[in-house]
Amino acid sequence: MKHSYKYLAAVAATTVVVLAGCGSAPGASDLDQLTAKIAQASFRDQGQATVDRLVQDEADRACSAADVAGQPIDEKVAKAIEEANFKAIKWPADGKFLGDWKEGEKIAQSGRGMTWSDKAGSENGGNCYNCHQISKQEISYGTLGPSLYHYGKLRGVSDPNAPEAKAIVEYTWGKIWNAKAYNACSAMPRAGHKGILTEQQVKHIMALLLDPNSPVNQ
Amino acid sequence: MKRWALTLVTILLGSTALAQKSASDGIAEYRALLAEGNPAELFEAKGEDLWKQKRGPRNASLEQCDLGKGPGVVKGAFVELPRYFSDTGRVQDLESRLLTCMETLQGFNAAEIAKTPFGKGEQANIEGLVAWISAESRGMKFNLPQEHAQEKAMYEVGKRLFYMRGGSHDFACATCHGEDGKRIRLQDLPNLSKNPGAGAGFGSWPAYRVSSGELWGMQRRLNDCYRQQRFPYPGYGSDATIALGVYMGVNGKGAESIAPALKR
């Protein structure tokens, strides 16, 4: 931290330079630059949460910029992000999409994993209930995402292996694996793409949502 | 402490049975029960003593510390922080400013204190100090200055950090705190991009946290936000945390300060 204290002085100096360099008020790109410098100087590695997490991919960069501007993201940019993320989806190697809904419920309940206080390499949770209603039994759910109660039932999935269920099963897999494949600036974490959940865990979540025997579809 | 925790459990369990909408009512009820006996008062008393006590290598008190309204002026200082300080040439929040005063007046090593874990050593003393200093502005309205170029720039940087998506989960502050009326599990989320959320959210820290029995300043609150956001570790008093303070505080302009508040 002696280190970072020295940084602070450097940043203060940077602020002055950036501000002085452009006459009157700093422009948006000066402020973007200043923000990047301040972020770089302010954060350090702790456990598995290393500073490389500050490096944004195109989706995070473009969506953050749109949010700052208070404007929706450019349609063409959005489409390109969605295409790139769709291409990156890994489909189940054995062609089986559904695991065990009981395991899925446990994963949906767990908010653990990937913070600097979590042990690196320990099993991550899906954080699903933090944002979604899922089964009727769990009343402690968040509202950042839409309700997923009756997810399969509402979409007419009575047999997830039937050909008529194929489209919705694949979409659900893709959405969990990489939500930005369908909505460039989705707030939902890219569970498979970012290595939060394993392929097996995604299968269990799939079963929680789509298995007719899951409490979600009762 | 044990008794409070038990009351909380009772109320939460009671409200759980009544379904989620009344959970926040239950918490509000619990807060009302404790309103007259917020344990933050104990920290306030400690903080006032620490402010006046001669301490540190120079055996000096903090009574000549300038929190933005002149040396020794405490009343009203909290609701105008973070702000620009000409002696350090930077925008500072309450905690980073206290570090400056502890170093220049008392001879403490600010860098050492900055790397001390929360709740330990001089960090524990800062908890008392921020509790008392914020309490001295209780009931006053947030009115952060935005005159100096660095104050304006820090607002803009804070805004960019607020919307900065990244990390393993692509989360930004705004993912949870950018919309009205949202919850994470049963916890209501203030929209920190505007009032009333910004005033209510920014304006209730420092706060006594019942769940841990600790007094958390804004630095610790932001530190734990970033932990849950799966971001790397923000330095204590780092410019990123101060910029976010400016952003939230300016957005909360006009809101009444209730700090140190009582939190779950």
Contacts between the chains, C-beta under 8 A, distances in Angstrom:
chain1	res1	chain2	res2	distance
A	1	B	111	5.9
A	1	B	114	4.9
A	1	B	115	3.2
A	1	B	235	6.3
A	1	B	236	7.0
A	2	B	111	4.6
A	2	B	112	8.0
A	2	B	115	7.3
A	4	B	114	7.4
A	4	B	235	4.0
A	4	B	238	6.3
A	5	B	110	6.7
A	5	B	111	4.1
A	5	B	114	6.0
A	5	B	235	8.0
A	7	B	235	7.6
A	7	B	238	7.8
A	8	B	90	7.1
A	8	B	235	7.9
A	8	B	237	7.2
A	8	B	238	6.9
A	8	B	239	6.3
A	11	B	90	7.8
A	11	B	239	4.8
A	12	B	88	7.4
A	12	B	89	5.3
A	12	B	90	4.0
A	12	B	239	7.8
A	15	B	90	7.3
A	15	B	150	5.6
A	15	B	153	6.0
A	15	B	154	7.9
A	16	B	89	7.2
A	16	B	150	7.6
A	18	B	153	7.5
A	19	B	149	5.0
A	19	B	150	7.0
A	19	B	153	6.0
A	25	B	149	7.8
A	25	B	152	7.5
A	26	B	149	8.0
A	26	B	153	6.1
A	26	B	156	7.6
A	31	B	153	6.7
A	31	B	156	4.6
A	31	B	157	6.5
A	31	B	160	6.7
A	32	B	160	6.7
A	34	B	153	6.4
A	34	B	157	5.8
A	35	B	156	7.8
A	35	B	157	4.8
A	35	B	160	4.1
A	35	B	161	6.4
A	35	B	164	7.6
A	35	B	243	7.9
A	38	B	157	5.6
A	38	B	161	7.7
A	38	B	238	8.0
A	38	B	239	4.5
A	38	B	240	5.5
A	38	B	243	6.4
A	39	B	161	6.7
A	39	B	164	7.2
A	39	B	240	5.7
A	41	B	238	7.1
A	41	B	239	6.6
A	42	B	234	5.5
A	42	B	235	5.5
A	42	B	238	3.5
A	42	B	239	5.5
A	42	B	240	3.5
A	42	B	241	6.9
A	43	B	231	6.8
A	43	B	232	4.3
A	43	B	233	6.3
A	43	B	234	5.6
A	43	B	235	7.2
A	43	B	238	7.5
A	43	B	240	6.8
A	44	B	232	6.3
A	44	B	233	5.3
A	44	B	235	6.5
A	45	B	232	5.9
A	45	B	233	7.1
A	46	B	232	6.3
A	46	B	233	3.6
A	49	B	167	7.6
A	49	B	227	7.6
A	49	B	230	6.4
A	49	B	231	6.5
A	49	B	232	4.8
A	49	B	233	6.5
A	50	B	232	6.0
A	51	B	232	4.8
A	53	B	166	5.8
A	53	B	167	4.2
A	53	B	168	6.5
A	53	B	230	6.9
A	53	B	231	6.1
A	53	B	232	5.6
A	54	B	166	5.6
A	54	B	167	7.8
A	54	B	231	7.4
A	54	B	232	6.7
A	55	B	166	7.4
A	56	B	164	7.7
A	56	B	165	6.8
A	56	B	166	5.3
A	59	B	165	8.0
A	59	B	170	7.4
A	60	B	165	4.1
A	60	B	166	5.6
A	60	B	170	5.7
A	63	B	165	5.8
A	64	B	160	7.6
A	64	B	163	5.1
A	64	B	164	5.3
A	64	B	165	4.9
A	64	B	172	6.5
A	67	B	163	3.9
A	67	B	165	8.0
A	67	B	172	7.3
A	67	B	174	6.0
A	67	B	178	7.5
A	68	B	159	6.2
A	68	B	160	5.6
A	68	B	163	4.9
A	114	B	167	7.9
A	114	B	168	4.5
A	114	B	169	7.0
A	114	B	230	4.9
A	115	B	227	5.1
A	115	B	228	6.4
A	115	B	230	5.7
A	116	B	227	5.8
A	116	B	232	7.3
A	116	B	233	5.9
A	117	B	227	6.2
A	127	B	169	7.7
A	129	B	185	6.6
A	130	B	184	5.0
A	130	B	185	5.9
A	131	B	184	7.0
A	139	B	16	6.8
A	139	B	19	6.1
A	139	B	20	5.2
A	140	B	16	7.5
A	140	B	20	7.0
A	140	B	185	4.9
A	140	B	186	5.1
A	141	B	20	7.6
A	141	B	185	6.6
A	142	B	182	7.3
A	142	B	183	5.0
A	142	B	184	4.4
A	142	B	185	5.4
A	143	B	181	7.7
A	143	B	182	5.4
A	143	B	183	4.8
A	144	B	175	7.4
A	144	B	176	6.7
A	144	B	179	8.0
A	144	B	182	5.3
A	144	B	183	7.6
A	144	B	184	6.7
A	144	B	189	7.8
A	180	B	170	7.8
A	187	B	170	7.9
A	187	B	175	5.0
A	189	B	168	7.6
A	189	B	169	4.0
A	189	B	170	5.9
A	189	B	171	7.4
A	190	B	170	6.5
A	194	B	168	5.3
A	194	B	169	7.0
A	194	B	170	7.3
A	195	B	168	7.5
A	196	B	168	6.2
A	196	B	169	6.8
